[in-house]
């Protein structure tokens, strides 16, 4: 049968001075305008992050969490402002049901999905603390000036595009179960805001969120963690049987750390450290590095096989060992080491079959496996979107920000416009696991913001939304850039795969012969077709520094956009 095939791509002119990439054009425009006013990369990233909570409200929230890498004046730092469990939480706080969950993680199912939806799924938020601390320490502009565009978008409104309308339509039924959320996001509490068709589109406005943002801009993070907004959050969570208290909010602190560093061939890499996706992405790359560049491409069966095996082995280690490093003893140094990757790679054959051998013991491979993951944490004073920024001085930011699931907990605090994330979903609800619930603990998150350097000089900012698929996507995009010598746009558009040890999801664009060959190697293949509504393989965005200017790479199917000057 002959069928038509759409060919979709994006083209972005080179930017000579500064560029922002984001998952929505209005967000990218906000950041680029900050750069044009003389702001640095941090100013632009923070402004964009606040704006994205308005124009892409189902993916991130001021009551969510995030991970941020900053390279400024030759130094690189990582900010962890992810959500954490309230002090009232413990490892048996959720009653377990029969079967496995079907949301973001293959955890044991919880009675009434209490860790996924509703007030009991809410964790202590870190977004406002993290974004404000980043601006205070590393930015150049005032908080009120940086937040003004987001406040304007919330107050004056914007015309929705197809992406906004489609997401609202898909989740309208779930939102209807929460009256404050339906009132906040749906037209007249029932219908989507219509994008332009033959008539002009509806205007999406959020006066409540505009007031909350304005209060933060005026009073700083204390308005959220100790003031009126925090009190409103706690009252709503308590009314629904949740766990977050005023003490939890007041005691929240941003973790400021050195990044996790590594190499992939000619690239020097900085990842988010700790219980993020950074160490798993680095392990994947370390395994791929044991094979030649011409062996690991997406365009050969053997290359797809090697990518699948590297991702699988890294994910198996992730699920076996990892949790919050302040609570969990794990072989961090081994998992990030080329020596351990070499031991893993010994059992992987380029022509298959899928290895059935057990992974080596990470505790025994590296003699310093128990060393600290990174220098001691320096305490700060206080489904996901991604933002990348490079400014005129080649300062760089990679920022992943999330409400966890799409529309988070689905709980909006009445009168504030603030969506509460469902951060407790990130924990394994079974007791006795590395990632089990514990008071004050941060969960194992999927974020993989990355900054890359060549010869010590800034080269690339990269990251993605997309849950667990972020962790497999980032190594594959980096391999495409280095091994296949592809520009960022082509590297992101290329087919990808994902596995965590069981099924191997593969983009069906690799073709039926390749899928059949992978099955013969022993892989349990699930062919996936990506279109405008799916997120099977995450949605990366990137900026690369070239001699001719800044070059964007964007997810080509959804609303991601670049803006610069």
C-alpha positions as CSV (number, residue, x, y, z in Angstrom):
1,X,0.0,0.0,0.0
2,X,1.2,3.5,-0.9
3,X,0.7,6.1,1.7
4,X,1.6,9.8,2.1
5,X,4.2,10.7,4.7
6,X,4.5,14.2,6.3
7,X,8.0,15.6,6.4
8,X,8.2,18.0,9.4
9,X,11.2,20.0,10.4
10,X,12.1,23.4,11.9
11,X,14.5,26.0,10.7
12,X,16.0,28.7,12.9
13,X,18.4,31.4,11.7
14,X,21.7,31.7,13.5
15,X,21.7,34.2,16.4
16,X,24.9,36.3,16.6
17,X,24.5,37.4,20.2
18,X,22.1,35.4,22.3
19,X,19.4,32.7,22.1
20,X,16.7,31.0,24.1
21,X,15.1,27.7,23.4
22,X,11.9,26.7,25.1
23,X,8.8,24.4,24.7
24,X,6.6,27.3,23.6
25,X,7.3,30.3,21.4
26,X,5.9,32.8,23.9
27,X,8.3,31.6,26.6
28,X,11.2,31.8,24.2
29,X,10.2,35.3,23.2
30,X,10.2,36.4,26.8
31,X,13.7,35.1,27.4
32,X,15.1,36.7,24.2
33,X,13.6,40.0,25.1
34,X,15.5,39.9,28.5
35,X,18.7,39.2,26.6
36,X,18.1,42.1,24.3
37,X,17.7,44.4,27.3
38,X,21.2,43.4,28.5
39,X,20.2,40.6,30.9
40,X,22.5,37.5,31.2
41,X,21.6,33.9,30.6
42,X,20.3,33.4,34.1
43,X,18.0,36.4,33.9
44,X,16.6,35.1,30.7
45,X,16.2,31.5,32.0
46,X,14.3,32.6,35.1
47,X,12.0,35.0,33.2
48,X,11.3,32.2,30.7
49,X,10.6,29.7,33.4
50,X,8.0,31.9,35.1
51,X,6.4,32.7,31.8
52,X,6.2,29.0,30.9
53,X,4.0,28.4,34.0
54,X,1.5,30.7,32.3
55,X,1.6,29.6,28.6
56,X,2.3,25.9,29.2
57,X,0.6,25.5,32.6
58,X,0.1,21.8,32.4
59,X,3.9,21.1,32.3
60,X,5.4,23.3,35.0
61,X,4.2,25.3,37.9
62,X,5.5,27.8,40.5
63,X,4.5,25.1,43.0
64,X,6.6,22.5,41.3
65,X,10.4,21.7,41.2
66,X,13.4,21.7,38.9
67,X,17.0,21.3,38.2
68,X,19.3,24.0,36.8
69,X,22.8,24.0,35.5
70,X,24.5,27.4,35.2
71,X,27.9,28.2,33.5
72,X,28.8,31.8,34.3
73,X,32.2,33.5,34.1
74,X,34.1,30.2,33.7
75,X,32.4,28.3,36.6
76,X,29.6,25.8,36.5
77,X,27.2,25.1,39.3
78,X,24.1,22.9,39.7
79,X,20.9,23.9,41.5
80,X,18.6,21.2,42.8
81,X,15.2,22.7,43.7
82,X,13.2,19.5,43.3
83,X,10.3,18.7,45.5
84,X,10.7,16.7,48.7
85,X,8.6,14.6,51.0
86,X,6.9,16.4,53.9
87,X,8.1,15.6,57.4
88,X,4.8,13.7,58.1
89,X,5.6,11.3,55.3
90,X,7.1,7.8,55.8
91,X,7.7,4.7,53.7
92,X,4.4,3.0,54.6
93,X,2.2,6.1,54.1
94,X,0.5,4.8,51.1
95,X,-1.6,1.6,51.2
96,X,-0.6,-0.7,48.3
97,X,-3.1,-2.2,45.9
98,X,-2.9,-5.2,43.6
99,X,-0.9,-4.8,40.4
100,X,1.4,-2.2,39.0
101,X,0.8,1.5,38.3
102,X,0.3,2.8,34.8
103,X,1.3,6.4,35.2
104,X,4.9,7.6,34.9
105,X,6.6,4.8,36.8
106,X,6.2,1.0,37.1
107,X,5.8,1.2,40.9
108,X,3.4,-0.9,42.9
109,X,-0.1,0.5,42.5
110,X,-1.4,2.6,45.4
111,X,-5.0,2.5,46.7
112,X,-7.0,5.3,45.1
113,X,-3.9,6.4,43.2
114,X,-3.2,8.6,46.2
115,X,0.4,9.2,45.3
116,X,-0.6,10.3,41.8
117,X,-3.7,12.4,41.9
118,X,-5.1,14.7,44.6
119,X,-3.9,16.3,47.8
120,X,-2.0,13.3,49.2
121,X,0.3,13.3,46.1
122,X,1.5,16.9,46.8
123,X,5.2,17.2,47.9
124,X,7.0,20.3,49.2
125,X,7.6,22.6,46.2
126,X,10.9,24.1,45.3
127,X,10.4,26.2,42.1
128,X,10.1,29.6,43.7
129,X,13.1,29.1,46.0
130,X,15.2,27.8,43.1
131,X,14.4,30.4,40.5
132,X,14.7,33.2,43.0
133,X,18.0,31.9,44.4
134,X,19.4,31.5,40.8
135,X,18.5,35.1,40.0
136,X,19.8,36.5,43.3
137,X,23.2,34.8,43.1
138,X,23.9,34.6,39.4
139,X,21.6,37.1,37.6
140,X,21.9,40.8,37.0
141,X,18.3,42.0,37.0
142,X,15.7,42.6,39.7
143,X,13.0,40.0,40.4
144,X,10.2,42.4,39.6
145,X,11.6,43.1,36.2
146,X,12.3,39.5,35.4
147,X,8.8,38.4,36.5
148,X,6.9,41.3,34.7
149,X,6.5,39.4,31.4
150,X,4.9,36.4,33.1
151,X,2.6,38.6,35.1
152,X,1.6,40.4,31.9
153,X,0.8,37.1,30.1
154,X,-1.3,35.9,33.0
155,X,-3.2,39.2,33.5
156,X,-3.6,40.3,29.8
157,X,-3.8,36.8,28.4
158,X,-2.7,35.2,25.2
159,X,-4.3,33.4,22.3
160,X,-3.9,29.6,22.6
161,X,-2.3,27.6,19.8
162,X,-3.1,24.1,18.8
163,X,-0.7,22.6,21.4
164,X,-2.5,24.4,24.3
165,X,-5.9,23.5,22.9
166,X,-5.1,19.9,22.3
167,X,-3.6,19.3,25.7
168,X,-6.6,21.0,27.4
169,X,-9.0,18.9,25.4
170,X,-7.3,15.6,26.2
171,X,-7.3,16.3,30.0
172,X,-10.6,18.2,30.3
173,X,-12.4,15.2,31.8
174,X,-9.8,14.8,34.5
175,X,-9.8,18.5,35.3
176,X,-13.6,18.4,35.7
177,X,-13.1,16.3,38.9
178,X,-11.4,19.3,40.5
179,X,-13.7,22.4,40.4
180,X,-11.0,25.0,41.1
181,X,-8.8,23.5,38.4
182,X,-11.6,23.4,35.9
183,X,-12.4,27.0,36.7
184,X,-8.8,28.0,36.3
185,X,-8.0,26.2,33.0
186,X,-11.3,25.7,31.1
187,X,-13.5,28.3,29.5
188,X,-16.5,28.8,31.8
189,X,-15.2,25.8,33.8
190,X,-16.2,23.4,31.0
191,X,-14.7,24.0,27.6
192,X,-11.3,24.6,26.1
193,X,-10.2,28.0,25.0
194,X,-10.4,27.9,21.2
195,X,-7.4,28.6,19.0
196,X,-7.8,30.7,15.9
197,X,-9.7,29.0,13.1
198,X,-11.9,30.9,10.7
199,X,-12.6,33.2,13.7
200,X,-10.1,34.7,16.1
201,X,-9.2,32.6,19.1
202,X,-10.3,33.0,22.7
203,X,-8.1,34.8,25.1
204,X,-6.6,32.7,28.0
205,X,-6.4,34.8,31.1
206,X,-5.5,34.0,34.7
207,X,-6.1,36.9,37.1
208,X,-5.5,34.7,40.1
209,X,-2.1,33.5,38.9
210,X,-1.2,37.1,37.9
211,X,-1.9,38.2,41.5
212,X,0.2,35.3,42.9
213,X,3.1,36.1,40.6
214,X,2.9,39.8,41.4
215,X,3.1,39.0,45.1
216,X,6.2,36.9,44.7
217,X,7.7,39.6,42.5
218,X,7.1,42.2,45.3
219,X,7.9,40.1,48.4
220,X,10.3,37.5,47.0
221,X,10.2,33.8,48.0
222,X,9.0,34.6,51.5
223,X,5.5,35.3,50.1
224,X,5.4,31.7,48.9
225,X,7.2,29.8,51.8
226,X,6.2,31.9,54.8
227,X,3.4,34.3,53.7
228,X,-0.1,34.4,52.2
229,X,0.6,32.0,49.4
230,X,2.1,29.4,51.6
231,X,-0.8,29.6,54.0
232,X,-3.2,29.1,51.2
233,X,-1.3,26.0,50.0
234,X,-1.2,24.4,53.4
235,X,-4.9,25.1,54.0
236,X,-5.9,23.5,50.7
237,X,-3.6,20.5,51.2
238,X,-4.8,19.9,54.7
239,X,-8.4,20.1,53.6
240,X,-7.8,17.3,51.2
241,X,-5.9,15.1,53.6
242,X,-2.4,15.9,52.4
243,X,0.8,16.3,54.3
244,X,2.6,19.6,53.6
245,X,2.7,22.0,56.5
246,X,3.9,25.5,57.0
247,X,7.0,24.2,58.7
248,X,7.8,22.1,55.6
249,X,7.6,25.2,53.4
250,X,9.6,27.4,55.8
251,X,12.4,24.8,56.1
252,X,12.8,24.1,52.3
253,X,16.3,24.8,51.0
254,X,17.8,24.7,47.5
255,X,20.8,22.4,47.2
256,X,23.7,24.1,45.4
257,X,26.3,21.7,44.2
258,X,29.1,21.1,41.8
259,X,27.9,19.4,38.7
260,X,28.5,15.7,37.8
261,X,31.3,15.8,35.2
262,X,32.3,13.3,32.5
263,X,33.4,13.0,28.9
264,X,32.0,11.6,25.7
265,X,34.8,11.4,23.1
266,X,35.7,15.1,22.4
267,X,33.1,16.6,24.6
268,X,33.5,17.6,28.3
269,X,30.1,17.2,29.9
270,X,28.4,18.7,33.0
271,X,25.2,16.9,34.2
272,X,22.9,17.4,37.2
273,X,24.3,15.4,40.1
274,X,22.6,13.3,42.7
275,X,19.2,11.6,42.3
276,X,18.5,12.9,38.8
277,X,18.9,11.4,35.4
278,X,22.4,12.8,35.0
279,X,24.3,9.8,36.3
280,X,22.3,7.3,34.2
281,X,22.8,9.4,31.1
282,X,26.5,9.5,31.8
283,X,26.7,5.7,32.4
284,X,24.9,5.2,29.0
285,X,27.5,7.4,27.2
286,X,30.4,5.7,29.0
287,X,29.2,2.3,27.7
288,X,28.7,3.7,24.2
289,X,32.2,5.1,24.3
290,X,33.7,1.6,24.5
291,X,32.6,1.2,20.9
292,X,33.8,3.1,17.8
293,X,31.8,6.1,16.6
294,X,30.8,4.2,13.4
295,X,29.3,1.4,15.4
296,X,26.8,3.3,17.5
297,X,24.6,5.2,15.1
298,X,20.8,5.1,14.9
299,X,21.0,4.2,11.1
300,X,22.3,0.7,11.5
301,X,20.8,-2.4,13.2
302,X,24.0,-2.9,15.2
303,X,24.1,0.7,16.3
304,X,20.5,0.5,17.5
305,X,21.3,-2.7,19.3
306,X,24.3,-1.1,21.1
307,X,22.2,1.9,22.0
308,X,19.5,-0.3,23.4
309,X,22.0,-2.4,25.5
310,X,23.7,0.7,26.9
311,X,20.4,2.3,27.9
312,X,19.1,-0.9,29.3
313,X,22.2,-1.6,31.5
314,X,22.2,2.0,32.8
315,X,18.5,1.9,33.6
316,X,18.8,-1.4,35.4
317,X,21.6,0.1,37.6
318,X,19.5,3.2,38.2
319,X,16.5,1.2,39.4
320,X,18.6,-1.1,41.5
321,X,20.8,1.4,43.4
322,X,19.7,5.0,43.3
323,X,17.9,7.4,45.6
324,X,18.5,10.7,47.4
325,X,22.3,10.7,48.2
326,X,21.6,12.3,51.5
327,X,19.5,9.2,52.5
328,X,20.9,6.4,50.3
329,X,24.3,4.7,50.2
330,X,24.9,3.9,46.5
331,X,27.9,3.2,44.3
332,X,27.9,6.6,42.8
333,X,31.6,6.7,41.8
334,X,31.4,3.3,40.1
335,X,28.3,4.2,38.1
336,X,29.9,7.4,36.7
337,X,33.3,5.7,36.0
338,X,34.6,4.6,32.6
339,X,36.0,1.5,34.4
340,X,32.6,0.3,35.4
341,X,31.2,1.0,31.9
342,X,34.1,-1.0,30.4
343,X,33.1,-4.0,32.6
344,X,29.5,-3.7,31.5
345,X,30.5,-3.3,27.8
346,X,32.5,-6.6,27.9
347,X,29.2,-8.5,27.7
348,X,27.7,-6.5,24.9
349,X,28.3,-7.8,21.3
350,X,27.8,-5.3,18.5
351,X,26.0,-7.9,16.3
352,X,23.9,-9.3,19.1
353,X,22.3,-11.1,20.6
354,X,20.8,-9.2,23.5
355,X,23.0,-10.0,26.5
356,X,21.6,-12.4,29.1
357,X,24.5,-12.1,31.5
358,X,24.0,-10.4,34.8
359,X,25.5,-6.9,35.2
360,X,28.8,-6.7,37.1
361,X,28.6,-5.7,40.8
362,X,29.1,-1.9,40.9
363,X,30.3,-2.0,44.4
364,X,33.3,-4.2,43.4
365,X,34.4,-2.6,40.1
366,X,35.6,0.8,41.3
367,X,37.8,0.8,44.4
368,X,36.4,4.2,45.5
369,X,32.8,3.3,44.8
370,X,31.6,4.6,48.2
371,X,33.2,8.0,47.9
372,X,30.9,11.0,48.1
373,X,29.0,11.8,44.9
374,X,30.2,15.4,44.9
375,X,31.5,18.1,47.3
376,X,29.4,18.7,50.4
377,X,26.0,20.3,49.6
378,X,25.9,24.0,50.1
379,X,22.5,25.0,51.5
380,X,20.8,27.9,49.9
381,X,19.0,30.7,51.7
382,X,15.9,29.6,51.5
383,X,5.2,16.2,32.8
384,X,8.0,19.0,32.6
385,X,9.4,21.7,30.4
386,X,13.0,22.6,29.4
387,X,14.7,25.9,28.8
388,X,18.2,26.5,27.3
389,X,19.9,29.9,27.1
390,X,23.3,31.1,25.8
391,X,24.0,34.9,26.1
392,X,26.4,37.2,24.3
393,X,29.3,36.3,26.7
394,X,28.6,32.6,26.2
395,X,27.3,32.1,29.7
396,X,25.0,29.0,29.5
397,X,21.9,27.7,31.3
398,X,20.1,24.4,31.1
399,X,16.9,24.3,33.1
400,X,14.4,21.5,33.5
401,X,11.2,22.5,35.4
402,X,8.2,20.4,36.1
403,X,4.8,19.8,37.7
404,X,5.7,16.1,37.4
405,X,2.6,14.6,35.6
406,X,0.7,16.7,33.1
407,X,-1.4,19.0,35.3
408,X,0.5,17.6,38.3
409,X,-1.8,16.6,41.2
410,X,-4.7,18.4,39.3
411,X,-5.2,20.5,42.5
412,X,-5.2,24.2,42.0
413,X,-5.2,26.3,45.2
414,X,-8.5,28.3,45.0
415,X,-8.0,32.0,44.5
416,X,-4.3,31.7,43.6
417,X,-4.1,30.0,40.2
418,X,-1.3,27.8,41.6
419,X,-1.2,24.2,40.4
420,X,0.3,21.8,42.9
421,X,2.6,19.2,41.6
422,X,2.2,15.5,42.3
423,X,5.9,15.0,43.4
424,X,5.1,12.0,45.6
425,X,4.7,10.0,42.4
426,X,8.4,10.0,42.0
427,X,8.9,7.9,45.1
428,X,8.7,4.1,45.1
429,X,5.6,3.4,47.4
430,X,7.0,0.1,48.6
431,X,9.1,0.3,51.8
432,X,12.7,-0.8,52.0
433,X,13.7,0.4,48.5
434,X,16.5,3.0,47.7
435,X,13.8,5.4,46.5
436,X,11.1,4.7,49.1
437,X,9.4,7.6,50.9
438,X,11.2,9.2,53.9
439,X,10.6,12.5,55.7
440,X,12.4,15.3,54.0
441,X,13.7,13.1,51.2
442,X,14.0,14.1,47.6
443,X,12.9,11.5,45.1
444,X,14.8,10.0,42.1
445,X,13.9,12.3,39.3
446,X,14.2,12.0,35.5
447,X,15.7,15.4,34.7
448,X,18.9,15.6,32.6
449,X,19.9,19.2,31.9
450,X,23.4,19.1,30.4
451,X,26.1,21.6,29.4
452,X,28.9,20.6,27.0
453,X,32.3,22.1,26.4
454,X,35.1,21.6,23.8
455,X,38.6,22.3,25.0
456,X,37.2,23.9,28.0
457,X,35.1,26.4,26.0
458,X,31.3,26.5,26.1
459,X,29.8,24.5,23.3
460,X,26.2,23.3,23.9
461,X,23.2,23.4,26.2
462,X,20.8,20.5,25.9
463,X,17.8,19.1,27.8
464,X,14.3,17.8,27.4
465,X,10.9,17.2,28.9
466,X,9.4,13.7,28.6
467,X,9.6,11.7,31.9
468,X,11.9,8.7,31.9
469,X,12.5,9.0,28.2
470,X,14.6,12.1,28.9
471,X,17.3,9.9,30.3
472,X,17.6,7.8,27.1
473,X,17.1,10.7,24.7
474,X,20.0,12.9,25.9
475,X,22.8,10.4,25.3
476,X,21.3,9.5,21.8
477,X,21.2,13.2,20.8
478,X,24.8,13.7,22.0
479,X,25.9,10.6,20.1
480,X,24.3,12.0,17.0
481,X,26.1,15.3,17.4
482,X,29.5,13.7,18.0
483,X,29.5,10.3,16.4
484,X,27.3,11.3,13.4
485,X,28.6,14.9,13.2
486,X,25.0,16.1,12.9
487,X,23.8,19.6,13.6
488,X,21.5,19.9,16.7
489,X,18.3,20.1,14.6
490,X,19.0,16.9,12.7
491,X,20.4,15.2,15.9
492,X,17.1,15.8,17.7
493,X,14.9,14.9,14.7
494,X,16.6,11.5,14.2
495,X,14.8,8.3,15.4
496,X,15.4,7.2,19.0
497,X,14.7,4.2,21.2
498,X,14.0,3.6,24.9
499,X,14.2,0.7,27.3
500,X,14.4,0.1,31.0
501,X,15.1,-3.6,30.9
502,X,11.9,-5.0,29.4
503,X,10.2,-3.8,26.3
504,X,12.3,-1.9,23.8
505,X,10.4,1.0,22.3
506,X,11.7,2.0,18.9
507,X,10.7,4.9,16.6
508,X,9.1,3.2,13.6
509,X,10.9,5.4,11.2
510,X,13.9,3.0,11.5
511,X,11.9,0.7,9.2
512,X,10.5,-2.7,9.4
513,X,13.7,-4.6,8.4
514,X,15.6,-3.0,11.3
515,X,12.7,-3.8,13.7
516,X,12.7,-7.4,12.5
517,X,16.5,-7.7,12.9
518,X,16.3,-6.3,16.4
519,X,13.7,-8.9,17.3
520,X,16.0,-11.7,16.0
521,X,18.6,-10.4,18.4
522,X,16.3,-11.0,21.3
523,X,14.8,-7.6,21.9
524,X,11.1,-7.3,22.8
525,X,10.3,-4.7,20.2
526,X,7.4,-2.2,20.5
527,X,7.3,0.0,17.5
528,X,6.1,3.5,18.3
529,X,4.9,6.2,15.8
530,X,5.5,9.8,16.9
531,X,3.0,12.5,15.9
532,X,1.8,15.8,17.2
533,X,0.1,14.4,20.3
534,X,2.6,11.8,21.5
535,X,5.7,12.0,23.8
536,X,7.1,8.5,23.3
537,X,10.7,9.6,23.1
538,X,10.8,13.0,24.9
539,X,11.2,16.4,23.3
540,X,14.8,17.7,23.4
541,X,15.9,21.3,22.7
542,X,19.4,22.6,22.3
543,X,21.7,25.5,21.4
544,X,25.2,25.0,20.0
545,X,27.9,27.7,19.7
546,X,29.4,27.8,16.2
547,X,31.9,30.3,14.6
548,X,29.0,31.8,12.7
549,X,26.6,32.2,15.6
550,X,24.2,30.3,17.9
551,X,22.5,27.3,16.3
552,X,19.2,25.9,17.6
553,X,17.9,22.4,17.8
554,X,14.2,21.9,18.5
555,X,11.7,19.1,18.8
556,X,10.1,19.2,15.4
557,X,6.7,17.9,16.1
558,X,5.4,20.0,19.0
559,X,5.5,23.6,20.0
560,X,9.2,24.1,20.9
561,X,10.7,27.3,19.6
562,X,13.9,29.4,19.6
563,X,14.2,33.2,19.8
564,X,17.3,35.3,19.8
565,X,19.1,38.4,18.6
